Amino acid sequence: MAPADGTLAAVTDPPTDPPTDGAPPVPVDAPDIDDAELDALEADLATIEVAMERADTGDLEGYEAVVTRLDEGSSGTSD
């Protein structure tokens, strides 16, 4: 509960910390991870990094080309 004066409780206040029973976190099942989706996200991230590098160096035409390629590559996906 926040103090009555309108300030927020500090993150380290014991009443705001969730209770723990000392159990380790539950691991994620490997079959739940879709390798194809992870590969696609990694490829998109790499493309975004290239676009950012192009923009940083002032190559705006190169940036637009990379962004267009990223947009075309993601237009075929469905959520």
C-alpha positions in Angstrom: 0.0 0.0 0.0 1.3 3.5 -0.9 1.9 6.0 1.9 -0.9 8.5 2.5 1.2 11.4 1.4 1.1 10.4 -2.2 4.6 9.1 -2.5 5.3 5.7 -3.9 6.8 2.8 -1.9 10.4 2.0 -2.6 11.0 -1.2 -4.6 13.0 -2.7 -1.7 10.2 -2.2 0.9 9.4 -5.7 2.3 5.6 -5.2 2.0 6.0 -4.6 -1.7 8.2 -7.6 -2.5 6.3 -10.6 -3.6 6.6 -13.6 -1.2 8.9 -16.4 -2.3 9.1 -19.9 -1.0 12.7 -20.4 -2.0 11.9 -22.6 -5.0 14.0 -22.0 -8.1 12.3 -20.5 -11.2 10.4 -22.9 -13.4 12.5 -23.6 -16.6 10.9 -23.1 -20.0 10.2 -26.3 -21.8 12.5 -26.5 -24.9 9.6 -27.8 -27.2 7.7 -24.6 -26.4 10.3 -22.5 -28.2 9.7 -22.2 -31.9 13.2 -22.3 -33.6 11.8 -21.0 -36.9 10.2 -18.0 -35.2 13.4 -17.3 -33.2 15.5 -17.5 -36.5 13.1 -15.0 -38.2 13.3 -12.6 -35.2 17.1 -12.8 -35.3 17.1 -12.1 -39.0 14.8 -9.1 -38.5 17.0 -7.8 -35.8 20.1 -8.1 -37.9 18.3 -6.2 -40.7 17.3 -3.5 -38.3 20.9 -3.2 -37.1 22.1 -2.8 -40.7 19.4 -0.1 -41.3 20.5 1.8 -38.2 24.1 1.6 -39.3 23.2 3.1 -42.6 21.2 5.9 -41.0 24.1 6.6 -38.6 26.5 7.0 -41.5 24.1 9.3 -43.4 23.3 6.7 -46.1 19.5 7.4 -46.1 19.0 5.7 -49.5 20.6 2.6 -48.1 18.5 2.9 -45.0 15.3 3.1 -47.0 16.4 0.1 -49.1 17.0 -2.0 -46.0 13.7 -0.9 -44.4 11.8 -1.7 -47.6 13.4 -5.2 -47.7 12.4 -5.7 -44.0 8.8 -4.6 -44.7 8.5 -6.9 -47.7 9.9 -9.8 -45.7 7.4 -9.3 -42.9 4.3 -8.6 -45.1 3.8 -12.4 -45.6 3.6 -13.2 -42.0 0.4 -13.5 -40.0 -0.3 -13.1 -36.3 
